[in-house]
Amino acid sequence: MIAVTCSPAGPKLDLNYSMPTPAPGEALLRVLLAGICSTDVEVAFRKYKGGFTGVLGHEFVGRIDAMNLKRDKDCRFSIGDRVVSEINIVPPNSKSTNYHQRAQVRLHHLV
């Protein structure tokens, strides 16, 4: 798979990034469209807090290629479904200290 990764050495285009296997409760998504935003640029060039290492890109449209979860009343997704990402939404009972996550939790309760 192709990925833009971030390490202490900086960003790198990896044409042979190993394909992950979904752990229990996870799904494997094939990214169809992705954006690189200012957060990705700040992370890539170590100007964002936390020293992130891993694959860049958190805004995308994708398709579910594999699932390691039960399809039941709590999971209505199926292989082939189109999905989008949203990194700022957390469960209402989250104890997050992240400002954006707390703001989303408050908005979630208002809807």
C-alpha positions in Angstrom: 0.0 0.0 0.0 1.1 3.6 -0.5 1.4 5.9 2.5 2.9 9.2 3.6 4.6 8.4 6.9 6.0 10.6 9.6 9.0 9.9 11.8 11.6 11.9 13.7 13.5 12.1 10.3 10.5 13.9 8.7 7.8 12.9 6.1 8.4 10.1 3.6 6.4 8.6 0.7 6.4 4.9 1.3 5.4 2.9 -1.8 5.6 -0.4 0.1 4.0 0.3 3.4 2.8 -3.0 4.9 -1.0 -3.6 4.8 -2.4 -3.7 8.3 -4.7 -6.5 9.5 -7.8 -5.3 11.4 -7.6 -6.2 15.1 -10.8 -7.3 16.9 -13.4 -4.5 16.7 -11.7 -2.8 13.8 -12.2 -2.6 10.0 -9.7 -2.1 7.2 -10.5 0.8 4.9 -9.3 1.4 1.4 -8.8 5.2 1.1 -10.5 6.6 -2.1 -9.9 10.3 -1.5 -7.8 12.0 1.1 -6.8 15.5 2.1 -3.7 16.8 3.6 -4.5 19.7 6.0 -2.4 22.1 8.0 -2.4 19.7 10.9 -0.7 17.1 8.7 1.9 19.7 7.6 2.6 20.7 11.2 2.9 17.1 12.3 5.2 16.2 9.4 7.6 19.0 10.1 7.5 18.5 13.9 5.7 21.8 14.7 2.7 20.1 16.3 2.8 18.8 19.9 3.2 15.2 20.7 5.9 13.9 18.3 3.5 11.8 16.2 4.9 8.9 14.2 2.8 6.9 11.8 0.7 7.4 8.7 -0.5 11.0 7.9 -4.0 11.8 6.7 -7.0 11.9 8.9 -9.6 13.4 6.5 -10.7 10.9 3.9 -13.4 9.0 2.1 -12.9 5.2 2.0 -14.5 1.8 1.5 -14.5 -1.0 4.0 -12.3 -3.8 2.5 -12.2 -6.1 5.6 -13.8 -6.3 9.0 -12.9 -8.0 12.3 -16.2 -7.3 14.0 -19.6 -8.8 14.4 -22.4 -7.3 12.3 -25.2 -6.8 14.7 -27.6 -4.2 16.0 -24.5 -2.2 17.3 -22.6 -2.5 14.0 -24.5 -1.9 10.8 -21.4 -1.7 8.5 -20.7 -4.2 5.8 -17.7 -4.9 3.5 -18.0 -2.5 0.6 -19.7 0.3 2.5 -18.4 3.8 1.9 -17.3 5.7 5.0 -15.8 9.0 5.9 -13.5 10.0 8.8 -14.2 12.4 11.7 -11.4 12.6 14.2 -13.0 15.1 16.6 -16.1 13.0 17.7 -15.7 11.0 20.8 -18.2 9.0 22.9 -20.3 11.1 25.3 -18.8 9.4 28.3 -15.2 10.2 27.2 -12.8 11.6 29.8 -10.7 13.3 27.1 -8.7 16.4 28.0 -8.5 17.5 24.4 -10.3 20.8 23.8 -11.7 19.8 20.4 -12.9 16.5 21.6 -14.7 18.1 24.6 -16.3 20.6 22.3 -17.6 17.8 20.1 -19.0 15.9 23.1 -20.9 19.0 24.2 -22.2 19.5 20.6 -23.2 15.8 20.5 -25.4 16.3 23.6 -27.1 19.3 21.9 -28.1 17.4 18.8 
